[in-house]
Amino acid sequence: MEYPNLDGRIVAADGETTGLSWVHDKLFGVSISFRDEDQQIKSLYYDLRRGRNLEWFRWAMKNVKLWVNHYIK
């Protein structure tokens, strides 16, 4: 699994949940897009139920310069 360095980057994210209720349902996946070192757009998907994906995502969230989200509560 690839875990990119997102320090100081602008990252777009989209979450996948088990339903439409933000109170009752759970986040299980996340897609991210960002520009890499060569300014190429890179898109990745992480299933947060597998491996160390959730642990990495929690850590990476703290170091991002700006999060861009759509319909995230």
Secondary structure, DSSP 4 states (H G I P E B T S, - for coil): ------TT-EEEEEEEESSS-TTT--EEEEEEEEE-TTS-EEEEEEETTSTTHHHHHHHHHTT-SEEEESS--
